[in-house]
């Protein structure tokens, strides 16, 4: 497998968008599963020392993933991802939001539209991620929350998960 990791993270304030391009040293079916199956997402999604804990997940169009990030002091940060479109092994999209333990949306942090596209070649899978925000203020709020650092750490967790698999 190719050991060089492609990672592009671009903030486009004119379009209220973040574009991420990230390669993983694994086959598309493994990388897809890591993004779409709760038991695997729980292993990598949250940046350490946090960990993701799924309350429920229905990976179907119109379904949702309800989870929280558990902090080292027991704090819980609840989130909800509503799936809009899914094309197996190629694409999924949806809207991410902060919520409470009952999946009721909170207005404290912005909602984000996610588009994830998967592209594979012989040695790796590249995931193209586009995060669309309603306003520039929403984009800047997420950046100030440390999104780039946290997301980067989560993707590194995914690298470790993939490296531990026998494929």
Order of alpha helices (4+ residues) and beta strands (2+ residues): beta-beta-alpha-alpha-beta-beta-beta-beta-beta-beta-alpha-alpha
